[in-house]
Amino acid sequence: MTLVQSFVHYGGHFLVPFAFSWLIWRERWKWSGLAMLAANLIDLDHLLADPIFNPDRCSIGFHLLHGWEAATAYVLMLAIPRWWARAFGLGALWHLAVDGMDCAMHSVALPLA
C-alpha cells in the first residue's frame, strides 16, 4: 500500500468523519464524530471471510455489510430523527465510499451485481 493510498484509506476512515461531524452537527461534533467512527464496525464482516484479509479483494459487494442491501439500510438510517442514527448511517455510507476509493486505487474491479 503506498503512502498516499494509506493516508486516503486510514484518514478517510478515522479523520474525515470528525470533519463531517463538525460541518453537520457542530454543537455536538465530538459525539457525532464518534458515532460516525463507530460505523467502522461494519468491518467486522471481514471476520466471516476466508481468508479474513486478502489485499486483492474488494470489500464492496463481497462482504455482507459492504453490499447494496446494507447500503440501502444505511441510507434509510438518514431518515431516522435521531442525530446518532443519522451520524452512524452517514458514517457507514462514507465507509463504503472510502473502501470504494481504495478498490479503485488498487485497480480491483468493483462488482456490478
KELUMGU-587521 format. One record per atom (N, C-alpha, C, CB): residue in three letters; x, y, z; residue number from 1. Coordinates in steps of 0.2 Angstrom, whole numbers, plus 5000, padded with zeros to 4 digits. Atoms other than C-alpha are relative to their C-alpha. Glycine has a CB too. Layout:
// residues N
   resn      x      y      z   resi
    ALA      X      Y      Z    NUM
...
***
This chain:
// residues 113
   resn      x      y      z   resi
    MET   5004   4994   5000      1
    MET   5000   5000   5000      1
    MET   5005   5006   5000      1
    MET   4995   5000   5006      1
    THR   4995   4994   5000      2
    THR   5008   5017   4995      2
    THR   4998   5004   5006      2
    THR   4999   5003   4993      2
    LEU   5001   4995   4995      3
    LEU   5009   5031   5007      3
    LEU   4994   5004   4999      3
    LEU   5006   5005   5001      3
    VAL   5006   4996   5002      4
    VAL   4996   5041   4998      4
    VAL   4994   4996   5001      4
    VAL   5000   5003   4993      4
    GLN   5006   5005   5000      5
    GLN   4984   5026   4997      5
    GLN   4999   4999   5008      5
    GLN   5001   4994   4997      5
    SER   5001   5001   4993      6
    SER   4987   5023   5016      6
    SER   4997   5006   5003      6
    SER   5006   4998   5003      6
    PHE   5003   4994   4997      7
    PHE   4983   5041   5020      7
    PHE   4993   5001   4998      7
    PHE   5004   5006   4998      7
    VAL   5007   5000   5002      8
    VAL   4967   5041   5010      8
    VAL   4996   4995   5003      8
    VAL   5000   4999   4992      8
    HIS   5004   5005   4997      9
    HIS   4961   5025   5017      9
    HIS   4999   5001   5007      9
    HIS   5004   4993   4999      9
    TYR   5001   5000   4993     10
    TYR   4965   5027   5035     10
    TYR   4998   5007   5002     10
    TYR   5007   4999   5004     10
    GLY   5003   4994   4999     11
    GLY   4962   5046   5035     11
    GLY   4993   5001   4999     11
    GLY   5004   5005   4996     11
    GLY   5007   5000   5001     12
    GLY   4946   5043   5027     12
    GLY   4995   4997   5005     12
    GLY   4999   4997   4993     12
    HIS   5003   5003   4995     13
    HIS   4941   5031   5040     13
    HIS   5000   5003   5007     13
    HIS   5002   4993   5000     13
    PHE   4999   4997   4993     14
    PHE   4947   5040   5055     14
    PHE   5000   5007   5001     14
    PHE   5006   4997   5003     14
    LEU   5000   4993   4999     15
    LEU   4949   5058   5052     15
    LEU   4994   5004   4997     15
    LEU   5006   5003   4997     15
    VAL   5005   4997   5004     16
    VAL   4936   5063   5039     16
    VAL   4993   5000   5004     16
    VAL   4999   4997   4993     16
    PRO   5006   5000   4996     17
    PRO   4921   5058   5050     17
    PRO   4999   5006   5005     17
    PRO   4999   4993   5004     17
    PHE   5000   4995   4995     18
    PHE   4926   5071   5063     18
    PHE   4999   5007   4996     18
    PHE   5006   5000   5004     18
    ALA   5001   4994   5004     19
    ALA   4927   5084   5049     19
    ALA   4992   5001   4998     19
    ALA   5004   5000   4993     19
    PHE   5007   5000   5001     20
    PHE   4909   5079   5043     20
    PHE   4996   5002   5006     20
    PHE   4998   4993   4997     20
    SER   5004   4998   4994     21
    SER   4903   5080   5060     21
    SER   5000   5007   5002     21
    SER   5003   4996   5006     21
    TRP   4999   4993   4999     22
    TRP   4910   5097   5063     22
    TRP   4996   5004   4995     22
    TRP   5007   5002   5000     22
    LEU   5004   4996   5005     23
    LEU   4901   5103   5047     23
    LEU   4993   4999   5001     23
    LEU   5002   4998   4993     23
    ILE   5008   5001   5000     24
    ILE   4884   5095   5050     24
    ILE   4998   5001   5007     24
    ILE   4999   4993   4998     24
    TRP   5003   5000   4993     25
    TRP   4882   5093   5069     25
    TRP   5005   5004   5005     25
    TRP   4999   4993   5003     25
    ARG   4994   4996   4997     26
    ARG   4894   5107   5075     26
    ARG   4999   5001   5008     26
    ARG   5000   5007   4998     26
    GLU   5001   5000   4993     27
    GLU   4886   5108   5093     27
    GLU   5001   4994   5003     27
    GLU   4992   5002   5001     27
    ARG   4999   5006   4997     28
    ARG   4889   5090   5096     28
    ARG   5005   4996   4995     28
    ARG   4994   4996   5001     28
    TRP   4996   5003   5005     29
    TRP   4903   5087   5083     29
    TRP   5004   4994   5003     29
    TRP   5005   5005   4997     29
    LYS   4995   5005   4997     30
    LYS   4914   5076   5095     30
    LYS   4996   4993   5001     30
    LYS   5002   5002   5007     30
    TRP   5004   5006   4999     31
    TRP   4899   5064   5099     31
    TRP   4998   4997   4993     31
    TRP   4994   5002   5004     31
    SER   5002   5003   5007     32
    SER   4893   5063   5081     32
    SER   5006   4997   4996     32
    SER   4997   5006   4996     32
    GLY   4994   5003   5003     33
    GLY   4911   5060   5076     33
    GLY   5001   4993   5002     33
    GLY   5006   5005   5001     33
    LEU   4999   5006   4998     34
    LEU   4912   5046   5087     34
    LEU   4995   4995   4998     34
    LEU   4999   5000   5008     34
    ALA   5006   5004   5003     35
    ALA   4895   5039   5080     35
    ALA   5002   4998   4993     35
    ALA   4994   5003   5001     35
    MET   4998   5002   5007     36
    MET   4902   5040   5063     36
    MET   5006   4996   5000     36
    MET   5002   5007   4996     36
    LEU   4995   5005   5000     37
    LEU   4918   5032   5068     37
    LEU   4998   4993   5002     37
    LEU   5005   5003   5006     37
    ALA   5003   5007   4998     38
    ALA   4908   5018   5076     38
    ALA   4998   4996   4994     38
    ALA   4995   5001   5005     38
    ALA   5002   5004   5006     39
    ALA   4902   5014   5059     39
    ALA   5005   4996   4996     39
    ALA   4997   5005   4994     39
    ASN   4995   5004   5002     40
    ASN   4919   5007   5055     40
    ASN   4999   4993   5003     40
    ASN   5007   5002   5002     40
    LEU   5002   5007   4997     41
    LEU   4912   4992   5065     41
    LEU   4997   4995   4994     41
    LEU   4996   5000   5006     41
    ILE   5003   5004   5005     42
    ILE   4904   4986   5049     42
    ILE   5006   4996   4997     42
    ILE   4997   5004   4994     42
    ASP   4994   5004   5002     43
    ASP   4922   4979   5045     43
    ASP   5000   4994   5004     43
    ASP   5006   5004   5001     43
    LEU   5000   5007   4997     44
    LEU   4918   4965   5057     44
    LEU   4998   4995   4996     44
    LEU   4995   5001   5006     44
    ASP   5002   5005   5005     45
    ASP   4910   4956   5042     45
    ASP   5006   4997   4997     45
    ASP   4995   5003   4995     45
    HIS   4994   5003   5003     46
    HIS   4928   4953   5036     46
    HIS   5002   4994   5004     46
    HIS   5006   5005   5001     46
    LEU   4999   5006   4996     47
    LEU   4929   4940   5050     47
    LEU   4996   4994   4998     47
    LEU   4998   5001   5008     47
    LEU   5004   5006   5003     48
    LEU   4916   4929   5041     48
    LEU   5004   4998   4993     48
    LEU   4993   5003   4998     48
    ALA   4997   5002   5007     49
    ALA   4928   4928   5025     49
    ALA   5005   4996   5001     49
    ALA   5002   5007   4996     49
    ASP   4994   5005   5000     50
    ASP   4941   4915   5021     50
    ASP   5004   5001   4994     50
    ASP   4998   4993   5001     50
    PRO   4996   4997   4994     51
    PRO   4954   4922   5021     51
    PRO   4997   5006   5003     51
    PRO   5007   5001   4999     51
    ILE   5002   4994   4997     52
    ILE   4950   4936   5033     52
    ILE   5002   5006   4996     52
    ILE   5001   5000   5007     52
    PHE   4997   4994   5003     53
    PHE   4961   4948   5024     53
    PHE   5003   4997   4993     53
    PHE   5006   5003   5004     53
    ASN   4997   5001   5007     54
    ASN   4965   4947   5005     54
    ASN   5001   5007   4997     54
    ASN   4995   4995   4996     54
    PRO   4998   4993   5003     55
    PRO   4974   4963   4998     55
    PRO   4997   5000   4993     55
    PRO   5007   5001   5001     55
    ASP   5003   4999   5007     56
    ASP   4967   4959   4981     56
    ASP   4993   4999   4999     56
    ASP   5003   4994   4996     56
    ARG   5008   5000   5000     57
    ARG   4949   4958   4986     57
    ARG   4997   5006   5002     57
    ARG   4998   4994   5005     57
    CYS   5004   4994   4999     58
    CYS   4937   4972   4985     58
    CYS   4995   4999   5005     58
    CYS   4998   5004   4993     58
    SER   5005   5001   4995     59
    SER   4926   4973   5000     59
    SER   4993   5002   4998     59
    SER   5002   5003   5007     59
    ILE   5007   4998   5003     60
    ILE   4912   4982   4991     60
    ILE   4997   4994   4996     60
    ILE   5001   5006   4996     60
    GLY   5004   5005   5003     61
    GLY   4899   4969   4986     61
    GLY   5003   4993   5002     61
    GLY   5001   5001   4993     61
    PHE   4997   5006   4998     62
    PHE   4910   4955   4994     62
    PHE   4997   4998   5007     62
    PHE   5007   4999   4999     62
    HIS   5001   5002   4993     63
    HIS   4907   4956   5012     63
    HIS   4992   5002   5002     63
    HIS   5004   5005   5005     63
    LEU   5007   4999   4998     64
    LEU   4889   4956   5020     64
    LEU   4998   5007   5001     64
    LEU   4998   4996   5006     64
    LEU   5002   4993   4998     65
    LEU   4889   4974   5027     65
    LEU   5003   5005   4995     65
    LEU   5003   5001   5007     65
    HIS   4997   4995   5006     66
    HIS   4898   4981   5011     66
    HIS   4996   4999   4994     66
    HIS   5007   4998   4999     66
    GLY   5004   5001   5006     67
    GLY   4884   4976   4999     67
    GLY   4994   5005   4999     67
    GLY   4997   4993   5000     67
    TRP   5006   4995   5002     68
    TRP   4869   4986   4991     68
    TRP   4995   4999   5005     68
    TRP   4998   4999   4993     68
    GLU   5005   5000   4995     69
    GLU   4857   4979   5004     69
    GLU   5002   5004   5006     69
    GLU   4999   4992   5001     69
    ALA   4998   4997   4994     70
    ALA   4867   4985   5018     70
    ALA   5000   5008   4999     70
    ALA   5007   4998   5003     70
    ALA   4999   4993   5002     71
    ALA   4870   5002   5009     71
    ALA   4993   5003   5000     71
    ALA   5003   5001   4993     71
    THR   5007   4998   5000     72
    THR   4851   5003   5007     72
    THR   4998   5002   5008     72
    THR   4995   4995   4997     72
    ALA   5001   4999   4993     73
    ALA   4849   5001   5026     73
    ALA   5003   5006   5003     73
    ALA   5002   4994   5004     73
    TYR   4997   4994   4998     74
    TYR   4862   5015   5029     74
    TYR   4997   5006   4998     74
    TYR   5008   4999   4998     74
    VAL   5003   4994   5002     75
    VAL   4853   5027   5018     75
    VAL   4993   5001   5004     75
    VAL   4998   4999   4992     75
    LEU   5006   4999   4996     76
    LEU   4837   5023   5027     76
    LEU   5001   5003   5007     76
    LEU   4996   4993   5001     76
    MET   4998   4997   4993     77
    MET   4846   5027   5044     77
    MET   5000   5008   4999     77
    MET   5006   4997   5002     77
    LEU   5000   4993   5001     78
    LEU   4847   5045   5037     78
    LEU   4993   5003   5001     78
    LEU   5003   5002   4993     78
    ALA   5007   4997   4999     79
    ALA   4828   5047   5039     79
    ALA   4998   4999   5007     79
    ALA   4995   4996   4996     79
    ILE   5002   5001   4993     80
    ILE   4828   5042   5057     80
    ILE   5001   5007   5004     80
    ILE   5005   4994   5004     80
    PRO   4999   4993   4997     81
    PRO   4825   5058   5068     81
    PRO   5004   5000   5006     81
    PRO   4993   5002   5002     81
    ARG   4995   4999   4994     82
    ARG   4840   5055   5080     82
    ARG   5007   5001   4997     82
    ARG   5000   4993   5004     82
    TRP   4993   4998   5002     83
    TRP   4857   5063   5077     83
    TRP   5005   4994   4999     83
    TRP   5003   5006   5004     83
    TRP   4995   5006   5000     84
    TRP   4866   5047   5082     84
    TRP   4999   4995   4995     84
    TRP   5000   4997   5007     84
    ALA   5002   5005   5005     85
    ALA   4857   5036   5070     85
    ALA   5002   5003   4993     85
    ALA   4992   4998   5000     85
    ARG   4998   4997   5006     86
    ARG   4860   5048   5056     86
    ARG   5007   5000   4999     86
    ARG   4997   5007   4999     86
    ALA   4993   5000   5000     87
    ALA   4878   5050   5060     87
    ALA   5003   4993   4999     87
    ALA   5003   5003   5007     87
    PHE   4998   5007   5002     88
    PHE   4880   5031   5060     88
    PHE   4999   4998   4993     88
    PHE   4997   4995   5005     88
    GLY   5002   5002   5007     89
    GLY   4871   5029   5044     89
    GLY   5005   5004   4995     89
    GLY   4993   5002   4998     89
    LEU   4995   4996   5004     90
    LEU   4882   5043   5036     90
    LEU   5007   4997   5000     90
    LEU   5000   5008   5002     90
    GLY   4994   5003   4999     91
    GLY   4897   5035   5043     91
    GLY   5001   4994   4997     91
    GLY   5002   4999   5008     91
    ALA   5000   5006   5004     92
    ALA   4893   5019   5036     92
    ALA   5001   5001   4992     92
    ALA   4994   4995   5002     92
    LEU   5000   4999   5007     93
    LEU   4890   5026   5019     93
    LEU   5007   5003   4998     93
    LEU   4995   5005   4998     93
    TRP   4994   4997   5001     94
    TRP   4906   5036   5020     94
    TRP   5005   4994   5000     94
    TRP   5002   5005   5005     94
    HIS   4996   5005   5000     95
    HIS   4915   5020   5025     95
    HIS   5000   4996   4993     95
    HIS   4998   4995   5006     95
    LEU   5001   5003   5006     96
    LEU   4908   5012   5009     96
    LEU   5004   5004   4994     96
    LEU   4993   4998   4998     96
    ALA   4997   4995   5005     97
    ALA   4914   5027   4999     97
    ALA   5008   4999   5000     97
    ALA   4998   5007   5001     97
    VAL   4993   5001   4999     98
    VAL   4932   5025   5006     98
    VAL   5002   4994   4998     98
    VAL   5002   5001   5008     98
    ASP   4998   5006   5002     99
    ASP   4933   5007   5003     99
    ASP   4999   4999   4992     99
    ASP   4995   4994   5003     99
    GLY   5000   5000   5007    100
    GLY   4927   5010   4985    100
    GLY   5006   5004   4997    100
    GLY   4993   5003   4998    100
    MET   4994   4996   5002    101
    MET   4941   5023   4983    101
    MET   5006   4995   5000    101
    MET   5001   5006   5004    101
    ASP   4994   5005   4999    102
    ASP   4953   5010   4990    102
    ASP   5000   4995   4994    102
    ASP   4999   4997   5007    102
    CYS   5000   5005   5006    103
    CYS   4947   4997   4977    103
    CYS   5002   5003   4994    103
    CYS   4993   4997   4999    103
    ALA   4998   4996   5006    104
    ALA   4949   5010   4963    104
    ALA   5008   5001   5000    104
    ALA   4996   5006   4999    104
    MET   4992   4999   5000    105
    MET   4967   5014   4969    105
    MET   5003   4993   4999    105
    MET   5001   5004   5006    105
    HIS   4996   5007   5001    106
    HIS   4971   4995   4970    106
    HIS   4999   4998   4993    106
    HIS   4997   4995   5005    106
    SER   5002   5002   5007    107
    SER   4964   4994   4952    107
    SER   4996   4993   5000    107
    SER   5006   4999   4996    107
    VAL   5004   5006   5000    108
    VAL   4952   4980   4958    108
    VAL   4993   5002   4998    108
    VAL   5000   4997   5008    108
    ALA   5007   4998   5003    109
    ALA   4936   4980   4949    109
    ALA   4995   4999   5005    109
    ALA   4999   4995   4994    109
    LEU   5005   5000   4995    110
    LEU   4921   4984   4959    110
    LEU   4994   4995   4996    110
    LEU   4997   5007   5001    110
    PRO   5006   5004   5002    111
    PRO   4907   4971   4957    111
    PRO   4994   5004   4998    111
    PRO   4999   4994   5005    111
    LEU   5006   4997   5002    112
    LEU   4892   4976   4947    112
    LEU   4994   4997   5003    112
    LEU   5000   5000   4992    112
    ALA   5006   5003   4997    113
    ALA   4880   4964   4955    113
    ALA   5000   4998   5007    113
    ALA   4998   4994   4996    113
***
